[in-house]
Amino acid sequence: MFSYFCIVNTPGRPDSEISVLAADDDTSARLAMADLAAHWPGYETICLYQGERPVAVLGNPRMGLVTDGLDLGIAA
């Protein structure tokens, strides 16, 4: 299992929350990130990483941000 984690940014807070995900690959990590977002309605963005490698960013649609993961320009 790889070390995937999310940094959850919430509006109006200077700090962020970190959530470690149980995932074997990018696909299962993205699914876990979507599940995390469904249970965290007040997030602004959720950034998914594997170690130091950025994987995806999810914006909260309730705040007018993109609902699909942003293209980071990084080949998977």
Residue pairs with C-beta under 8 A, 6 or more apart in sequence:
1 22
1 23
1 24
2 23
2 24
2 25
2 29
2 50
2 51
3 20
3 50
3 51
4 20
4 21
4 23
4 29
4 32
4 48
4 49
4 50
4 55
5 18
5 19
5 20
5 21
5 48
5 49
6 18
6 19
6 21
6 33
6 36
6 46
6 47
6 48
6 49
7 16
7 17
7 18
7 46
7 47
7 49
8 16
8 17
8 18
8 19
8 36
8 40
8 43
8 45
8 46
9 16
9 43
9 44
9 45
9 46
9 47
10 16
10 17
10 42
10 43
10 44
11 42
11 44
11 63
19 36
21 29
21 32
21 33
21 36
21 48
22 32
23 29
23 31
23 32
26 50
26 55
26 56
26 76
29 48
29 50
29 55
30 48
30 55
30 56
30 69
33 46
33 48
33 56
33 58
34 58
36 46
37 43
37 46
37 58
37 60
40 46
41 62
43 60
44 59
44 60
44 63
44 65
45 57
45 58
45 59
45 60
45 65
46 57
46 58
47 54
47 56
47 57
48 54
48 55
48 56
48 57
48 58
48 69
49 55
53 74
54 72
54 74
55 72
55 74
56 69
56 70
56 72
57 69
57 70
57 72
58 66
58 67
58 68
58 69
58 70
59 65
59 66
59 67
59 70
61 67
